[in-house]
Amino acid sequence: MFSKHTAIATTLVVAFFASAQAQTAKSCQALVLSGGANKGAYEAGVIYGLTHLLKEDQVRWDVVSGVSTGALTGGGVSVWPPEKPVEMSEWLTGMWLNMTQDNVFKLWDGGFQEGLYN
């Protein structure tokens, strides 16, 4: 039986190869990332795998979009130049591997209520 991660990985791989085969000189290659907590780290791992296994021109995205945690990952992808996919993927996975609560939000000394009302 397929797990969610297997289904996501399979979808990404099939979509990637389908788009690579349909690519023409006037095509646009897009990377769309979903939201959902740990999926950002998972997506970074998939991007890492793609950039290390495929040719550089196969991992150049003209458009990068994401929702929630996918927007964080997409933002990380979009700030790197297209000719540095391996470096981008290594930075991206490093970011997710070193992510801590302190990097994401700050706890207020007086708790949630103080932060909500002040």
MODELLER restraints for C-alpha pairs under 7 A, 6 or more apart:
rsr = mdl.restraints
at = mdl.atoms
rsr.add(forms.Gaussian(group=physical.xy_distance, feature=features.Distance(at['CA:20:A'], at['CA:58:A']), mean=6.96, stdev=0.5))
rsr.add(forms.Gaussian(group=physical.xy_distance, feature=features.Distance(at['CA:28:A'], at['CA:62:A']), mean=5.94, stdev=0.5))
rsr.add(forms.Gaussian(group=physical.xy_distance, feature=features.Distance(at['CA:29:A'], at['CA:61:A']), mean=5.05, stdev=0.5))
rsr.add(forms.Gaussian(group=physical.xy_distance, feature=features.Distance(at['CA:29:A'], at['CA:62:A']), mean=5.32, stdev=0.5))
rsr.add(forms.Gaussian(group=physical.xy_distance, feature=features.Distance(at['CA:29:A'], at['CA:63:A']), mean=6.59, stdev=0.5))
rsr.add(forms.Gaussian(group=physical.xy_distance, feature=features.Distance(at['CA:30:A'], at['CA:61:A']), mean=5.20, stdev=0.5))
rsr.add(forms.Gaussian(group=physical.xy_distance, feature=features.Distance(at['CA:30:A'], at['CA:62:A']), mean=5.75, stdev=0.5))
rsr.add(forms.Gaussian(group=physical.xy_distance, feature=features.Distance(at['CA:30:A'], at['CA:63:A']), mean=4.60, stdev=0.5))
rsr.add(forms.Gaussian(group=physical.xy_distance, feature=features.Distance(at['CA:30:A'], at['CA:64:A']), mean=5.82, stdev=0.5))
rsr.add(forms.Gaussian(group=physical.xy_distance, feature=features.Distance(at['CA:31:A'], at['CA:61:A']), mean=6.15, stdev=0.5))
rsr.add(forms.Gaussian(group=physical.xy_distance, feature=features.Distance(at['CA:31:A'], at['CA:63:A']), mean=6.28, stdev=0.5))
rsr.add(forms.Gaussian(group=physical.xy_distance, feature=features.Distance(at['CA:31:A'], at['CA:64:A']), mean=4.85, stdev=0.5))
rsr.add(forms.Gaussian(group=physical.xy_distance, feature=features.Distance(at['CA:31:A'], at['CA:65:A']), mean=6.31, stdev=0.5))
rsr.add(forms.Gaussian(group=physical.xy_distance, feature=features.Distance(at['CA:32:A'], at['CA:64:A']), mean=6.01, stdev=0.5))
rsr.add(forms.Gaussian(group=physical.xy_distance, feature=features.Distance(at['CA:32:A'], at['CA:65:A']), mean=4.85, stdev=0.5))
rsr.add(forms.Gaussian(group=physical.xy_distance, feature=features.Distance(at['CA:32:A'], at['CA:66:A']), mean=5.56, stdev=0.5))
rsr.add(forms.Gaussian(group=physical.xy_distance, feature=features.Distance(at['CA:33:A'], at['CA:65:A']), mean=6.24, stdev=0.5))
rsr.add(forms.Gaussian(group=physical.xy_distance, feature=features.Distance(at['CA:33:A'], at['CA:66:A']), mean=4.43, stdev=0.5))
rsr.add(forms.Gaussian(group=physical.xy_distance, feature=features.Distance(at['CA:33:A'], at['CA:67:A']), mean=6.60, stdev=0.5))
rsr.add(forms.Gaussian(group=physical.xy_distance, feature=features.Distance(at['CA:33:A'], at['CA:70:A']), mean=4.60, stdev=0.5))
rsr.add(forms.Gaussian(group=physical.xy_distance, feature=features.Distance(at['CA:33:A'], at['CA:74:A']), mean=6.87, stdev=0.5))
rsr.add(forms.Gaussian(group=physical.xy_distance, feature=features.Distance(at['CA:34:A'], at['CA:66:A']), mean=5.77, stdev=0.5))
rsr.add(forms.Gaussian(group=physical.xy_distance, feature=features.Distance(at['CA:34:A'], at['CA:67:A']), mean=5.44, stdev=0.5))
rsr.add(forms.Gaussian(group=physical.xy_distance, feature=features.Distance(at['CA:34:A'], at['CA:70:A']), mean=4.92, stdev=0.5))
rsr.add(forms.Gaussian(group=physical.xy_distance, feature=features.Distance(at['CA:35:A'], at['CA:67:A']), mean=5.05, stdev=0.5))
rsr.add(forms.Gaussian(group=physical.xy_distance, feature=features.Distance(at['CA:35:A'], at['CA:68:A']), mean=4.67, stdev=0.5))
rsr.add(forms.Gaussian(group=physical.xy_distance, feature=features.Distance(at['CA:35:A'], at['CA:69:A']), mean=4.72, stdev=0.5))
rsr.add(forms.Gaussian(group=physical.xy_distance, feature=features.Distance(at['CA:35:A'], at['CA:70:A']), mean=4.89, stdev=0.5))
rsr.add(forms.Gaussian(group=physical.xy_distance, feature=features.Distance(at['CA:36:A'], at['CA:68:A']), mean=6.99, stdev=0.5))
rsr.add(forms.Gaussian(group=physical.xy_distance, feature=features.Distance(at['CA:36:A'], at['CA:69:A']), mean=6.14, stdev=0.5))
rsr.add(forms.Gaussian(group=physical.xy_distance, feature=features.Distance(at['CA:37:A'], at['CA:69:A']), mean=6.09, stdev=0.5))
rsr.add(forms.Gaussian(group=physical.xy_distance, feature=features.Distance(at['CA:40:A'], at['CA:69:A']), mean=5.30, stdev=0.5))
rsr.add(forms.Gaussian(group=physical.xy_distance, feature=features.Distance(at['CA:40:A'], at['CA:70:A']), mean=5.57, stdev=0.5))
rsr.add(forms.Gaussian(group=physical.xy_distance, feature=features.Distance(at['CA:40:A'], at['CA:73:A']), mean=6.03, stdev=0.5))
rsr.add(forms.Gaussian(group=physical.xy_distance, feature=features.Distance(at['CA:41:A'], at['CA:96:A']), mean=5.55, stdev=0.5))
rsr.add(forms.Gaussian(group=physical.xy_distance, feature=features.Distance(at['CA:44:A'], at['CA:73:A']), mean=6.87, stdev=0.5))
rsr.add(forms.Gaussian(group=physical.xy_distance, feature=features.Distance(at['CA:44:A'], at['CA:89:A']), mean=6.97, stdev=0.5))
rsr.add(forms.Gaussian(group=physical.xy_distance, feature=features.Distance(at['CA:44:A'], at['CA:92:A']), mean=6.19, stdev=0.5))
rsr.add(forms.Gaussian(group=physical.xy_distance, feature=features.Distance(at['CA:44:A'], at['CA:93:A']), mean=5.56, stdev=0.5))
rsr.add(forms.Gaussian(group=physical.xy_distance, feature=features.Distance(at['CA:45:A'], at['CA:93:A']), mean=6.38, stdev=0.5))
rsr.add(forms.Gaussian(group=physical.xy_distance, feature=features.Distance(at['CA:47:A'], at['CA:89:A']), mean=6.23, stdev=0.5))
rsr.add(forms.Gaussian(group=physical.xy_distance, feature=features.Distance(at['CA:48:A'], at['CA:89:A']), mean=4.78, stdev=0.5))
rsr.add(forms.Gaussian(group=physical.xy_distance, feature=features.Distance(at['CA:48:A'], at['CA:90:A']), mean=6.65, stdev=0.5))
rsr.add(forms.Gaussian(group=physical.xy_distance, feature=features.Distance(at['CA:51:A'], at['CA:59:A']), mean=6.23, stdev=0.5))
rsr.add(forms.Gaussian(group=physical.xy_distance, feature=features.Distance(at['CA:51:A'], at['CA:85:A']), mean=5.92, stdev=0.5))
rsr.add(forms.Gaussian(group=physical.xy_distance, feature=features.Distance(at['CA:51:A'], at['CA:86:A']), mean=5.50, stdev=0.5))
rsr.add(forms.Gaussian(group=physical.xy_distance, feature=features.Distance(at['CA:51:A'], at['CA:89:A']), mean=6.86, stdev=0.5))
rsr.add(forms.Gaussian(group=physical.xy_distance, feature=features.Distance(at['CA:52:A'], at['CA:86:A']), mean=6.33, stdev=0.5))
rsr.add(forms.Gaussian(group=physical.xy_distance, feature=features.Distance(at['CA:56:A'], at['CA:85:A']), mean=6.82, stdev=0.5))
rsr.add(forms.Gaussian(group=physical.xy_distance, feature=features.Distance(at['CA:59:A'], at['CA:85:A']), mean=6.98, stdev=0.5))
rsr.add(forms.Gaussian(group=physical.xy_distance, feature=features.Distance(at['CA:60:A'], at['CA:82:A']), mean=5.67, stdev=0.5))
rsr.add(forms.Gaussian(group=physical.xy_distance, feature=features.Distance(at['CA:64:A'], at['CA:74:A']), mean=5.90, stdev=0.5))
rsr.add(forms.Gaussian(group=physical.xy_distance, feature=features.Distance(at['CA:64:A'], at['CA:78:A']), mean=6.56, stdev=0.5))
rsr.add(forms.Gaussian(group=physical.xy_distance, feature=features.Distance(at['CA:65:A'], at['CA:71:A']), mean=6.57, stdev=0.5))
rsr.add(forms.Gaussian(group=physical.xy_distance, feature=features.Distance(at['CA:65:A'], at['CA:74:A']), mean=5.92, stdev=0.5))
rsr.add(forms.Gaussian(group=physical.xy_distance, feature=features.Distance(at['CA:66:A'], at['CA:74:A']), mean=5.67, stdev=0.5))
rsr.add(forms.Gaussian(group=physical.xy_distance, feature=features.Distance(at['CA:76:A'], at['CA:92:A']), mean=6.38, stdev=0.5))
rsr.add(forms.Gaussian(group=physical.xy_distance, feature=features.Distance(at['CA:77:A'], at['CA:88:A']), mean=6.52, stdev=0.5))
rsr.add(forms.Gaussian(group=physical.xy_distance, feature=features.Distance(at['CA:80:A'], at['CA:88:A']), mean=6.02, stdev=0.5))
rsr.add(forms.Gaussian(group=physical.xy_distance, feature=features.Distance(at['CA:108:A'], at['CA:114:A']), mean=6.96, stdev=0.5))
rsr.add(forms.Gaussian(group=physical.xy_distance, feature=features.Distance(at['CA:108:A'], at['CA:115:A']), mean=5.92, stdev=0.5))
